[in-house]
């Protein structure tokens, strides 16, 4: 996981958008938040949009609001009460971005491409970073034309692939100690420790998935 942490530091230092790939159960949101708090956008808002929740119309209203362009510009038009406008100066995390419909992918691609948008009739620069999460097989979605290649390229200015727990068993003892420390603090009990034998046993187990599964 040290390699992932280094990629997070590099991503935070850049201004480009970030794509995080991970299997279900990996704490992607914590990685996105870490990128935000270590970046120049840290003083701004950190917003989250769950792209797989609700119907496409609700998602479109959440992301872009109710504003309609007048056709005088190719820039994407949004209303001031949407998540894209609220993200100005901060970070917007698009969770499960491959669940977005083709129409919304096109709109997001324009926002990511142009660096500008129309907010309630005013032309403004998009002063925020997009961080998106997707499953490891997103390339298959791109090659099958189910996810726009231009949106993929713009989101993946920096790409971070989070390995599942089964591929990093050496991290299990450290994770176990951190979780035990957190559990003790939450319950207000004296700190506990795991024996060397317990840590060795945890490290030797076969982990089929991730801790959240």
Buried (B, 14 or more C-beta within 10 A) or exposed (E): EEEBEEBBEEBBEBEEBBBBBBBEEBEBBEBBBBBBEBBEBEEBBBBBBBBEEEEBEEBBBBBBBEBEBEEEEEBBBBBBEBBBBBBBEBBBBBBBBBBBBEEBBBBBBBBBBBEBBBBBEEEBEBEBBBBBBBBBEBEEBBEEEEBBEBBBBBBBBBBBEBBBBEEBBEBBBEBBBEEBEEEBEEEEEEEEEBEEEEBEEBBEEEBEEBEEE
